[in-house]
Amino acid sequence: MNPELFDLLYQLEMRDQKEGLHIIHPDAAKLLLILVISNKAQIIVEIGAGVGYSTLWLAYAASLTGGKVITCELEAARAAEAQAHIEQAGLADQVEFLTGDARELLRHRDEPVDFVFIDGDYGQYETYFDVLYKRMGTGATLVADDVVTDENELADYSTYVQNHPNLDSATVPVGNGLEITVKIAE
Ligand SMILES: C[S@@+](CC[C@H](N)C(=O)[O-])C[C@H]1O[C@@H](n2cnc3c(N)ncnc32)[C@H](O)[C@@H]1O
């Protein structure tokens, strides 16, 4: 990891403590990195870039797999800040920014997806899943954040992916709790 990226991640972690940026926990971010690299993921989709903390981790992972991150952020000001952070870290070639509602933006895409990170609005996790499901091949991995800290809001999503016949899924208590799901059949 280059020093600019390392410093930027640290600054955002410090800002989160003061301002509550709602970034992913650093341990969960590290797990995302490991999963992207071990899957050799090429097309990585993120829903909910925020100010780009998780996007930086995913873009760094993509720089190691030769892949690319397509990230969606609803709020234009946050998307602009995330983009500035990615440029500052020298990772602009790894990231395509889509600003707006991921539920609409991703309906107009058709590339296969290897890895998905969901960190958007809790009421929308199942819709994000539905929009991307057909583009995920066998072995594609989907990680959803906050399933432990916000268990009540996300129980329907976790139950759905855990009982889906074409998926294997487990709740992993790292950070705010990640639901890690793998597509095992088409
Ligand atoms: C918890 S924050 C994301 C934090 C970020 N993943 C990180 O770890 O640095 C959630 C973000 O999802 C965005 N969001 C909510 N609904 C969305 C949607 N339908 N499409 C795209 N982004 C959405 C919000 O604007 C907010 O910035």
The ligand as an SDF file (V2000), in Angstrom:
LIG
                    3D

 27 29  0  0  0  0  0  0  0  0999 V2000
  -22.9000    3.8660    5.2190 C   0  0  0  0  0  0  0  0  0  0  0  0
  -22.6700    4.9850    3.9250 S   0  0  0  0  0  0  0  0  0  0  0  0
  -21.4120    4.2200    2.9320 C   0  0  0  0  0  0  0  0  0  0  0  0
  -20.0630    4.1620    3.5590 C   0  0  0  0  0  0  0  0  0  0  0  0
  -18.9980    3.6030    2.6720 C   0  0  0  0  0  0  0  0  0  0  0  0
  -19.3780    2.3230    2.1010 N   0  0  0  0  0  0  0  0  0  0  0  0
  -17.6890    3.4280    3.4390 C   0  0  0  0  0  0  0  0  0  0  0  0
  -17.5440    2.3910    4.0970 O   0  0  0  0  0  0  0  0  0  0  0  0
  -16.8330    4.3200    3.3440 O   0  0  0  0  0  0  0  0  0  0  0  0
  -24.0830    4.6710    2.9430 C   0  0  0  0  0  0  0  0  0  0  0  0
  -24.1250    5.4490    1.6500 C   0  0  0  0  0  0  0  0  0  0  0  0
  -25.0800    4.8470    0.7710 O   0  0  0  0  0  0  0  0  0  0  0  0
  -25.6250    5.8610   -0.0080 C   0  0  0  0  0  0  0  0  0  0  0  0
  -26.8830    5.3680   -0.5920 N   0  0  0  0  0  0  0  0  0  0  0  0
  -28.0690    5.1330    0.0350 C   0  0  0  0  0  0  0  0  0  0  0  0
  -28.9800    4.6720   -0.8370 N   0  0  0  0  0  0  0  0  0  0  0  0
  -28.3420    4.5930   -2.0420 C   0  0  0  0  0  0  0  0  0  0  0  0
  -28.7610    4.1940   -3.3500 C   0  0  0  0  0  0  0  0  0  0  0  0
  -30.0160    3.7840   -3.5760 N   0  0  0  0  0  0  0  0  0  0  0  0
  -27.8630    4.2570   -4.3520 N   0  0  0  0  0  0  0  0  0  0  0  0
  -26.6010    4.6800   -4.1360 C   0  0  0  0  0  0  0  0  0  0  0  0
  -26.1530    5.0650   -2.9160 N   0  0  0  0  0  0  0  0  0  0  0  0
  -27.0120    5.0270   -1.8860 C   0  0  0  0  0  0  0  0  0  0  0  0
  -25.8170    7.0230    0.9610 C   0  0  0  0  0  0  0  0  0  0  0  0
  -25.9170    8.2570    0.2890 O   0  0  0  0  0  0  0  0  0  0  0  0
  -24.5410    6.9010    1.8330 C   0  0  0  0  0  0  0  0  0  0  0  0
  -23.5320    7.7600    1.3790 O   0  0  0  0  0  0  0  0  0  0  0  0
  1  2  1  0
  2  3  1  0
  2 10  1  0
  3  4  1  0
  4  5  1  0
  5  6  1  0
  5  7  1  0
  7  8  2  0
  7  9  1  0
 10 11  1  0
 11 12  1  0
 11 26  1  0
 12 13  1  0
 13 14  1  0
 13 24  1  0
 14 15  1  0
 14 23  1  0
 15 16  2  0
 16 17  1  0
 17 18  1  0
 17 23  2  0
 18 19  1  0
 18 20  2  0
 20 21  1  0
 21 22  2  0
 22 23  1  0
 24 25  1  0
 24 26  1  0
 26 27  1  0
M  CHG  2   2   1   9  -1
M  END
$$$$
